């Protein structure tokens, strides 16, 4: 076991025992336990808990312990939580009231505090005795549950795990090679135009059981047809659909984000139908379980004779038939992979190719593949399990093969479940805990890595962010989670849990007492998954339009025992969770959404009670309603993460921080969006701070900015620049101070936002060239000159550049071989695209995103330029090009002509690239650049 995990790990198997034993040991050593009776009881309690720990660890590796053993496990884990709560409460009372630790207080206060702490010590003695009686009572029954079996191994956690280099290639293989070509061609033919009939709305439904790759196929068809539609959207439905959320997502994707929230299904349908009426749209509705859901959603899709297309995916044939209006020729039945494709996928994951497989493993490999039955998810999961083994030993592979049932062809779903369960059973205990925690997230949601690993650490599953990051990578390598967002360094930033994996997680945590509980509040009513007794981790999922309150007494929730509370779907101002009652809470995630228009300004959410929750480690708040935060927060001495994200219209002037936030010794992440009103006073004392976001440069004094140089652990710094009609000299002075105040170590990355919808710089400011540690830049300029390009090209650490150019170009912007040594991601938004790349330009560039107009106008008029992307083949590292073409709204003939010319010219230019980068082109409404 990794040394950093030895005492810190909280697990499904043993609950909070490991950190508890450490706290009891510390308690014995301190003066708190000088009362002889207390010391004796604590030592006795320690010894008994250690014995119980050994039995729990053995039970953890038993496949299916009987009911009595499970009950004993649950009672012991519950007891551990109560003991830790008692110890934490005692330590807090003593340390809070001990006046001897404060040399500035007087004689009376010191002696009064001694009396108070003496009472606390006698109180802990009584509670320890009561808990010891409970321990002894449970321990007397231990002989009934003695486990005689294989020795327990806690597993290991590497301090540094890398993403398996075969995975990116495997992703490409899944999408473009293995078994996709034929089905993609068939679906494309079903969607093809058929004369005048082809102008009618057409719906094709893909049907098949879970894990066959229905979603992958639908998304590949969408990529194939990009550029042929005015708007394209993919939306997941899931088993517990939120119709309002689904329709809102579609509307937001096709129309863009709106300040006006619609919470009525009928209004949403009419709004969406009206917007799509004159558009050629392509929409994927993924994972439909109920035909009634389709009946609702389809009302928003007008048959407008524009050649619009919809693809649905489902496991149910009757749902597929309903979606296609019972025209069975438009139902595509998904087939498993054939033997050749299965072998390619399997061996590529483990060995890179079948030829690299040792001869002694080929026969057992064939047996394993036969049992996988051509199911891509099963093949990926089982091959990832085998790839994770350090040594490829035939006996281990035979064990895997024998662990899978033999009912292939009769019950593929059961075989799939056996394979997923086998992969779970082979996880080390710490990874099992981290994996089951993913069940807290709603189905089909995107889970961001940084949020997840910080929550794991705050929960106590792992001690350090670095170890937690390695565990995340290990779950990716084992294909227990699916990558969603991958950055230009190859780092996986977000993931998703396949719905069949989520089914496995739910079955597991539902059987684990006191691990986590999910309360779903949707149109079917309230459903509870997981423990209902002494709930410790509580996650509330609420549909839009539902009452956003959690009826705690109704579902038997004691807030004082809750250690984690999270809301998804939002709470309204009238339904605020009882924050003050969460006495021992570690993780608090809140979301506030107004339920009626104007409610965001009517009243503020009072969260001042947070300052008393002394065990808090992680706070994340997203709000579209005004917030009232505590004025002081220094009591939260364990707090590691503080994130507050406010909707810009409500928090336009920023968010006020508690005045003493700099006195939080463990705080490593401070993220306030859109920005904090000012940097914390005394920020130089925040030695643990690793990420700071975000502050406006002009709203801070030079002395405050100078304090940044003392943040020796700072890795990420987010800064916003004020943009008026001009940039004052005083602000340039602040930029100079910022440059000189960045931490001296070379690891700090500076993220700078210097543009808005209403204001921009005339050109690239010369002072930007001083920001030698600038990692990411979002910049708005009126025009981009050669001198401006030279300034940007000279930034040695710049990895991401998001450049918005308001005016129409007078000539092509030339990117030479000099400069941009580190740039990997370039985003250009402009009225007309006129870029020329010379040989050797941007040698590190991997991703190119272009947003421009194509309405048939000339470059001088702000439209399409025939020589728009000259020399793109010179970008030697280019892997992906995304283009969004605006400028629509001209007469139909001109619009079609301009769009066709733009797409064709863009594809021709990129087609010259020897690496054949991946190309995604889509058309949008509206125009880019200055209107």
Order of alpha helices (4+ residues) and beta strands (2+ residues): alpha-alpha-alpha-alpha-alpha-alpha-beta-alpha-beta-alpha-alpha-beta-alpha-beta-alpha-beta-alpha-alpha-alpha-alpha-alpha-alpha-beta-alpha-alpha-beta-beta-alpha-beta-beta-beta-beta-beta-alpha-beta-beta-beta-beta-beta-beta-alpha-beta-alpha-beta-beta-alpha-beta-beta-beta-beta-beta-beta-beta-alpha-beta
